[in-house]
């Protein structure tokens, strides 16, 4: 059984007394969910008539991005950058980024982009100046692979082969051993109890020094709470608690790590606040993040399935993990609503048409409704497609063919009515918000079917949809908001930066041929009054010229360039990052 669980961490010194009386801070726990086949009412909606892929124009003549997925050397000692324009003097901190940076050991080559060894990047900004440094995460995976000069730890898309020095019988029987989870935490920087960690989607994280980027101890979630994985996208509330979603282990954890020293990780206080049982234990749903508002958490059970029977057999068959993930649109999407203060799951079953989502934009409550904005697509096969072979295709027809086969993610709004009971009428739109076009109808007692609102105009389609959404998180997470920032995907990797006004659906765009930006991160200006008072930071890389990386600083309000810090080193395409004001 693979349930999901919502977890919270109690942070002494960061968690106020009012909240602490409700229990430890939360890590969401819910079984890995798998939904039964659900029948959907025949609701007509223009937004559902055409897939997100076909709504965006096809590409023609795309350039190769192979240099963006090539191994690079680390830069452990900070180096100066060349400033063009102006970097606001009030920005004082470090922009931290994470992502794959090494794709081979000896003669062994990784298969999938996600497999590359984690590389951490730091742009330190102070008084208008910027320095750059980077380090590989000294994970067990990295160290063992380096010592053997070959791939000895399996990753998402690459299965480690048996040691050629072993005899034939040892090599044969090694295929029947389940591989250990990797600690190659290449997805994100996250914060627990004031410490920074790099994370991925296994049960391991690594604590890191956000200034030197030195690797600290490995942290195993299962030593603190009975889970065997956690997402790389926790949420934070205003009282200092951190929430995450995880997959529980089959048995309770009875042991703990030894007492924490002054300079070591401490995740004591983690508490499961809710557990959601998998509807179909053999085919749980894949999840990358979750939705959180001020009072609710939503787990989205989507039709990307993990076939656990294949998972048990994949090592014997010589297949990597990403082969067990399948897109099964015969299943509908189910939204599981949880009160994050009580841990109680709603008895109402919220359903929608099949869709695929990785990242939420924001969620908030308004007049008895929960408004959820997310990046969504209609084809969940995209994750397994990002093999290095595909990403390194030649310019022109080959790259065009790959890109045109990919899903396009677009911003959508779903609205969950919160007050559904036995008196709620059937077949009547329960969304009463005047500004929302999304619908929600109770089709039978305790079952609500939703249709989404497209949170964009047609202008967005020419930029290939969007992903990597970010908001003014500190002030507006879980609350009504107006703006979000994201990457446009007119190429396999993002080739534009976008600012979206969710009230008017108007776009502001930064885009130049041959330049590929990273996820935009908002940093509020001192004493900011308006939501978009501040700057947006993004790392820009290019396959066209060696050592032409720069940190871009945009005025968040006008979305115009203020300045850039040019770095004389290559940087590969990455995943997520944060701004560390303590840096």
N, C-alpha and C positions, 0 to 999 in steps of 0.2 A: 504494500500500500504506500503510495506516495502522496500524502496530504501536503497542503501548503500551510505554512504558519506565518503569522504576523508577529514580529518580535520588536521589543523596544529595549533600549539600553538606558539605565539610570546613571546619570552623570553627576556624581557628587561635585558640588561646586559650580555646576552648570545647569542644575535642575532645581527649580525653586520649590519651596515647601508646599505651596498650594497644590502643585501638580504631583509632587512626591507622595502625597497622602493617598493618591489613587493607585499606587503601586509602582513598580519599577518601570523605567522607560521602555518603550515597546520595540521589539523586532517582530514583524508580522509573520505568523506562521500559518500556512495553509497547505494541505496536501497538494502535490502537483496535480492539478485538476485535469480531468478529462470528462467531457460532457457527453451524455447520450445523444443519439440522433433526435433532433427536435423538429417539430413541424412548424413552419412559419406561415402566418396569415398572408394572403395575397394583397399586400399593400402596394399601391402604385406610388413611386417616388422618382422624379427625374434624376436625383443624385445616385440612384441605384441602377440606372438603366445602362450605364457604360462603365467599364472597369477603369480604375485610375491609370493603368498603363496605356490604354488606348486613347484616353483623353489628352495626354501630352503628345506633342509632335515627335516624330521619329528623328533620330540624329543622322547626320550625313557628314562624313569626313572627320570623325573625331581623332585627335592625336593620341599617341601612345602615352601611357602614364607609368611605364615600367620603371623609370628612375625613382618614382615615388614609393615603390615597394622593393627597394634594394637595401642591402645591409650598409650601415654606416659605422664610423668610429665614434666613440664617446668623447665628450669634452669635459672632463671632470673639474678642471679649474676654470673659473669664470673668465670670459674674454669680453672685451669692450665691443660695442656695436657702433655703427655710423648712423647718426640721427639725421633724418630729413624731415623738414617741417618742425612741429613742436610737440613734444610729449608733455602734457600738463604736469606742472610741478607738484600738484596735490596728490598725484598717484604715488602711493608709497606701499610697496608690497611685492609679492612674487606671483607671476602667472605660471602655474604649474600645468604641464601637459604629460599625457601618457600615451603609449601606443607601441606596436611592434617595431623593432629596429634591427633584428638580426634573423636571417632566414636560412642559414645553413651552418652546419658544423662538419668540418672535414669534407668528405664526399657526399654526406647526407644532406638532402634538401627538404625543407618543409613544403607541404602541399597547399595549405590554406593560409590566407592572410592573417587570420586570427592566431595562428601558431607561432608567429615570430616572437622572439624574446623581448620582454618588456623593456622599453627605454623611457626614462623619465627626463623631462626637459624643464628648465627653469629660466624664465626671463625676469630678472630682478630689476625693478623700476624704482628709482629714487631721485628726486629733485631734477627731473627731466632727463636723466641718464638711464641707460639700460645695459646690463651685462647678461651674457648667456652662458649656461653650462648644461651638461647632460651626463647621465650615467645609466649604464645597464643595471637593472635590478639583479642583485646577486641572489636570485632564487635558488632553491635546490635544483630545479630543472636546469638553470643556466650553468651552475657550478658542475653538476654531474656531466652534462653534455660537453662542457669545456675540458674537463679532466679526461674524458674518453675520446674527445675529438670526433664524436658522432652523436646522433640523436638517440638518447637512451630513455627519455621520458616521453610518453605519448601526449599529444595535444589534441585539440578539437578536430583537426582534419588530417593529422599525421599519426600513424601508428608506429611506435618504436619497434624495430626489428630485434629478434633475439640476438644475444651476444654471439658473434661468429666464433669466438674462442671456446665456447661451450661445445660439448660433444653433441652428437645428433639427437640423443635421447633427451638431454636437458633442453635443447632448443625446441623439440617437439612439445614437451610438457609445459614449457613456459607459455605457450599459446593458450593454455587452459587457466592461467592465472589472471585474475582481474587486475588491470593496471591501476596504480595509485593515481589519485587526482593530482593534477599539476598545481604548483604554486606560482606559475608564470602569470603574475597579476598585471596584465597589460591593458586593462579596460579603463580604469578611472582612478582618481584620487578621492578618497572619502575621509570623513572626520568622525572619530568616536572619542568621547571624553577629552576633547581638546587635542588629541594626537592625530597625525595624518597617517593614512594607510593607502597602499595601492591595492586594487581589488580586481577580481574577475568573477566568474560564476561558479567557482568550486567552494569548498568549505575553508579554503586557505586565503588569508590576506598576508601582507607584509607591512609592518610598521616602517616608516621611512622618516628621515630627517628632512624637513621641507626646505632647509637652507643649504645643506651640503649634498642632499640627495643620497646620502649613505643608506644602505639597507640595514635595517634592524631585524628584530626577531620575526619568525614566522608565527602567525596566529591561526589556530585551528578553532573554528566556531564550535565544533562538536565537543571541545573541552569545557565550554561554558554553558551550552544548551544543546538539546537533542536535535541538532540539525546537521545535514551533510552538504548544504550549499546555502548561499545567500546571494542576493542580487548585488550588482555593482552600483546600484542607484538607490541608496537610502534617502529618506525624507527627514527633515528636521522641523521641529515645532518651535514656537517662540519661548517655551519654558526650558529649552535645553535638551529635550529628549530626541533621540534618533530612532526612527522606525525603519524596519526593513522587512522583506519577505523572504522566506526560506523554505527548504524542503526538509521535513523532519527525518530522522533516522528511524529504523524499525524498532529500536529499543531506547529506553531512556539512558541518558548519560549519568553515570554514577561517580565519575572521577573528575577532578578539576586540575588546572595547572597549579603549580606551586605558588606560594605567596609572591605577589608582584614586588619587584624591587623599585627603587625610585625612578629608574630609567628603563622601564619595560611596559609592555602593553597590559592593560587591565580592562577586560570586558565584563567583569563581574557586575551583576545586576540585570543582565539580560533576562527577559521574561516573555514567554509566549502569551499573547493576549487573545489570540483566536486561532483555531485550527479548522480548516475547510477540507472535508474529506473528498477524495477523488471519486468522481462518478464512475469512471472506467479505469480501474487500477492499472491495467496492462497498457493503456495508452494515455498517459497524462499529457497535459498541454504544456508547451514551452512558454516561459515568460521571461522578460528582460527587465521589467520595471513594474510599477503599480501606481495607482491613483490615490492621492490623499488630499482631503480638504480639512477644514478646521475640526470637524467632528466625525468624519467618515473616512474609511479606507475602502477601496474597490479593487478586487482582484478580477482581472479580465481573463476568462477562460476562452482562449482562441483556438481555432482549428489547425494549429501547428502541433503535431503530435510526436511524442517520443515513444517509439515502439520498444517496450522493455524486454520483450523476448529477443528482438534483434540486438538490443544492448547487451544481453547476456551472452549472445553468440558472436558478437562482432569481432572480438579478438581472435576467436577460433577461425573465423572466416577471413581474417586479415583485412578487415574494414575499419575505417576510422569512425569516430563518434558522430560526425555530422551526417553519416549515412543512415543513422537511425531516426533522423528528423524528417517528417513528411507533412506536406500540406494536404489537408483533407477537408475540402469545402463542403462536403455533405453534412458536416457538423455546423451548427450555428455558434454564434458568439454568446457567451453567458457572462453577465456582470454580477459578481457576488459582493453585496453591500454589507460592510461591517461597521458598527459603532466603535470607534477607536478608544473611547473611554470605558465602555462596558465589555467590549470584546464580543458582543452578541451579533450574530449574522442575521440579516433580515430574512424572513420566511418567504418574501416575495422573490420570484425568479424573474430577473430582467434579462431579456433576450434581444438579439439583433442579428442582422444578416452576417454571413461569414466575413471576417476581415482580419487583417494582420496589423499589429502595432508593436513598436519597440519602445517609444518614448511618449510620455504625457507632456503636455504643455503647461496646463494648470487646471485646477478644479476648485470650485467654490459653491457655497450654498446661497440660494436666493428664493425667498417666498415659497418655501416648502419643496424646493427642487434642488437637486445636485447637478450642477453644470460641469461637464467634463470635456476638456479640449485636448485632442491627441493627434499625433501624426499617424495616419492609417493608410493602408493599401488593400488591394483586393487579391494579392497573390503572395503567399507566405513562403515561397520557395527561394526567396532572395538570399537567405543566410548561407545556404550551402553552395551558392553560385560563386562566392568570392574566393575562388581558388587563385593561387598565384599564376597558374597557367592562363586563366581568363584575364586577370589584371595586367598581365604582361603581353597581351596581344599587340600585334603591329597596328600602326595607324591605318585609318581607312576602313575598308569593308569588314575586316575581322573584328575591330573594336566596335564599329557601328552595330554589327550583328549581336554582339554580347550585350551592349548597352540597351538596345531596343527590345531585348528579351526580358529585361528586369522590370520589377514592379516599380511604380511611382507612388511615393507616399505623399498624401495631401492632408492639410489640417481639417479635422472634422469635430463637430460638437455633438455630443450625446447628452440628453437630459433625463435623469432618473427622478420621477416623482417619489417623494419620501413618505407620503402619508396615505399609502394604499392599504385599505382594509375591506371588511365585508360590505361596507356601504358604498364603496367606490364603484361607479357605473362601468359597464362593459362597453367596449367599442367607442370610447369617447376620448379625444385627445386630452391628456392630463397635464400637459405642459402649458402653464398659464402665463409664462413670461412673455411679455409683448415683443421683446427683441429677439426671440428664438423661433426659428423655423423647424427645429427638431420636433418630433412627435413621440408620444408614448401612450399606448392604449392597452388597457387591461382586456386581454382576449378571453380569459376565463379566470375564475377566482384564484388570486395569488400568482398570476402569470402576466407579465407586462412585456409587450413587444415594442421596440423602439426603432425609429428611423432617424438618421443623423442629418444635421445641417452642414453643408459645405461651408467651411470657414474661410472662404477665399473667393475671389472673382477669377474670370478666365485669364487675366494677365499672368497669374502665377504659373499657368500651364507651360508657358514658353520657357520658364526656368527649370522645367523638369520636376516640379513638385519640390518638397522640402523635407529636411530632417535636422537632427541635432538642435531641437528648440531650447531656448533659454529665456528666462524672464528676470525681472528685478525680484529675485527670489526672497531676499531678506524681508522686504516690505510687503510683497504681494502674493507670496505662495499661500494657497488656500483661501484667497480673498478675491473679490472682483478686481479685474485688471483690464488694461487696454492694449498693451504692446507685448509682442514677443519677437525674439531675434532667432534666426536660423540660417542654415546653409541651403542654397538651391542646388539641385542635382541635374544640371544639363549635361553632365558627363558621369562616368562611373563613380568618380569622386567629385565632391562638391566643387563647383566652379563659380559660385557667387555667394554673397552675403545678403540676407533679406531682413527687413524690418516690417512686421505686419501689424496693422491697426485692426483689432478684432471688432471694433465698433463700426468702422466704415469699410473694412476689408481692403483698404488701400495698402500698397506696397512702396517701400523705399528699397533701392537696390544698389549694391556695390559689386561691379563685375568687370573684369578685364580679361581678354583672351590669353590663355596660357597660364593664368594664375589660379591656384587651388587653395582656398582658405580652409582653416580649421573651424571647429565649433566656436561660435561667438560667445563670449562671456561678458556679461554686464557688470560694470563697477560704478556704483553711485558716487556722485560728487559730494564733497562735504556740505552738510546742511541742505541737502537736496529737498525740494518741496514737491516737484512734479515727478511722476512715475519714471519718465525717461531723462531726468537730469543725471548725466553721467557720461561714461564712455563705453564703447564696445571693443574688446580685445580679440584679435584673431591672428594666428600664425599663417603666413602666406608662403607657399612653396611652388616651385615650377619645375617641370621636366625639361624645359628648353635651355636652361643655362645652369652650369655648375655653381654651387655656393652662392645662390641668389635668394636665400631665405630672408624674410623680414617679419617683424612684429608690427602689425597694423593697429593703429589707434583711431577709431571713428568717434565723432560726436554722436552720441546715442539719439539725440533729438533730431538733428538734421540728416544724420547718416552720411556725413561728408568726412573726408579724411582730415585729421589733425596732424598726424605725423606717422613716421615709421622708423623702426630701428633695424638696420640691415645687419645681418649676421653672415660672416664669411665661412659658413659651413653648410653642408647638406643636412636636411632633416626629412625623414620619411613621413608619409601621411599617417596621422594618428587618430585617436578616438576621442577621449574626453579630457577636460581639464577644469581647474578651479583657480580663483584668485585668492591668495593667502595674504590678508591684510597684516598679519603678524610678521610677515617676512622681512 
